[in-house]
């Protein structure tokens, strides 16, 4: 075998091994201590990347794409369910769409890993890799409206670096995961320096977990979270929709509570076309029982001749005008059509696929209680729970102090997959970042209540119809992350990269 053939074989083996390790990394995220388990797996990935026979930007990019493709294909396969099982798309086209999306988000991981070739190996290499990773993760959450799903941060709910989230957010968790996993790789070569970095950082994070920024306010409120468990494929079946309306209405009126929440689009018709008297009847129930109600509906915005639909949370409070929150961060193709693709909607007559955006500065929902102070809740609808920086900014600039987070979602599109568990971890990270408890009302699961530390307080089983009744304690105060957002960790990353570039030019 010639030297060239030997190099090609070595590179092929490396690519397949990295693809496998990426899949193992994604699978580890679903385990109880996934945040800890991912550290040695990432360390092994960095080691394999540094073992290339011919280090180059091209080979490094391919290596980065290999592990990232394994990671995202396994982690995002559930999109196939929405495209094929629910949407009826051809299996080959649906599989291709999942691959292309995985390749797109994998490119950010791959570009971040180029720092291993671009910067000369030194004690700064791990910090520069972490800084690059943070930068590209930030861009992944911004470009084309962003898709920051399956980052390393949300897995840290079951890992060592969760305590940094209230201080500097999920990107800071990502920074520490990448840096410390690199230092694990370096233990054999420099055990004193790398070992000190690992032990000191993990110990500091455990001490930081005792530091809290928010505190309980008032008495706990009674809550009922309704999980209907209606299949997405039945959304256009009139009889099924009637059954869905009847279930949610009956479940709401079955028992009063300070707060009753239905999932996203629990009433999947435009608000003006809902059954006659439905909203009035629920408003009367609210007035009579002093219950605050949040309904998932299809809203309408604009003038009468230019009506556009919105994904809306409609709030009913005792003896007050109706509240509404219209989803602001929309899903590309699912809720809005990017420029240049409206021909697709027109050709296939896709209903309600180009929603209007709600404003970024919408007021929180006020939970009114007789003789007691109001509780103010920041609402997110489904996908919006992914964007920690946006939620932190909304809370920081809110016209009223926010005491509670509420997420209304419908993941029936993705069947029996890990998608609900992945979004639950994102909700947990949002609670940890903001120091606020959270309520999640979902159609098929996971309906749950979270504490201000992100821990699950109570939840319903998936794919079962039911109501989760509980008491939740509201909190007041703001974390440093709510005040500062991503500015500190982005500034640190930029500073490190500038120092790395200066050092590189001097060598």
Buried (B, 14 or more C-beta within 10 A) or exposed (E): EEEEEEBEEBBEEBBEBBBEBBBBBBBBBBEEEBBBBBBEBBBBBBBBBBEBEEEEEEBBBBBBBBBBBBBBBBBBBBBBBBBBBBBEBEEEEBBEBBBEBBBBBBBBBBBBBBBBBBBEEEEBBBBBBBBBBBBBBBBBBEEEBBBBBBBBBBBBBBBBBBBBBBBBBBBBBBBBBBBBBBBBBBBEEEEEEBBEBBEEBBEEBEEBEEEEBBEBBBEEBBBBBBBBBBBBBBBEEEEBBEBBBEBBBEBBBEEBBBBBBBBBBBBBBBBEEBEEEBBEBBBEBBBEBBBBBBBBBBBBBEEEEEEBBBBBBBBBBBEBEBBBBBBBBBBBBBBBBEEEEEEEBEEEEEEBBBBBBBEEEBBBBBBBBEEEBBBBBBBBBBBBBBBBBBBBBBBBEBEEEBBBBBBBBBBBBBBEBBBBEBBBBBBBBBBBBBBBBBBBBBBBBBBBBBBBBBEBBBBBEBBEBBBBBBBBBBBBBBBBBBEBBBEBBBEBBEEBBEBBEEBEEEE
